[in-house]
Amino acid sequence: SQTIHQWPATLVQPVGSPLSLECTVEGTSNPNLYWYRQAAGRGLQLLFYSVGIGQISSEVPQNLSASRPQDRQFILSSKKLLLSDSGFYLCAWGTSGRGTYNEQFFGPGTRLTVL
Amino acid sequence: SQQGEEDPQALSIQEGENATMNCSYKTSINNLQWYRQNSGRGLVHLILIRSNEREKHSGRLRVTLDTSKKSSSLLITASRAADTASYFCATAKNSGGYQKVTFGTGTKLQVIP
């Protein structure tokens, strides 16, 4: 069965510090991978998605970047965090391919607080 | 632009009552999905309805889709305290080899025992 892991679960970082959040998926190959951010009491905003190793698409301009060094590893990074980067970050995977009608499977999330 | 918009934003009902949440969207879709999120946790997929379907059932859940009105509803029958959570609709459209899913802002449901 497939599982998705995210770490750390919570993180408190000072403004201007770097960030690295990791997401890994087990039990599937060539998944589509996604990073979302959820502000308090709000919906999800898609930040990045990836359809393969080294292929990253950004949905919104921001202070963050993403990388996919391996098929089932997705990393969210920042060189210098801003206060506005605080939020709940969710990684998700879905099956790839056109015309597929599949749900996304979410990790447990990382709560980031930038002080 | 924001695709899914749920209403109401918050809903409080007594255990045993039915809960209805609505979702409206703006552009054409391939399918619409409903997710549940317990406080501080990840999202869990509940049900998916394709654009050529009008109604779908899963246990106590009933989802309808009206593509002419660009709207969907999620009905939870005989609610339980454990149904307390936020519910999100998400519209999906295939785009360049992946399924672009856009989430709404959610309905916060409280079921009072």
Interface residues (C-beta under 8 A of the other chain):
Chain A: N32 Y34 Y36 G41 R42 G43 L44 Q45 L46 Y49 V51 F88 L90 A92 G94 S96 G97 R98 G99 T100 Y101 N102 E103 Q104 F105 F106 G107 P108 G109 R111
Chain B: Q2 G4 N30 N31 Q33 Y35 G40 R41 G42 L43 V44 H45 L48 R50 F88 A90 A92 N94 G96 G97 Y98 Q99 K100 V101 T102 F103 G104 T105 G106 K108
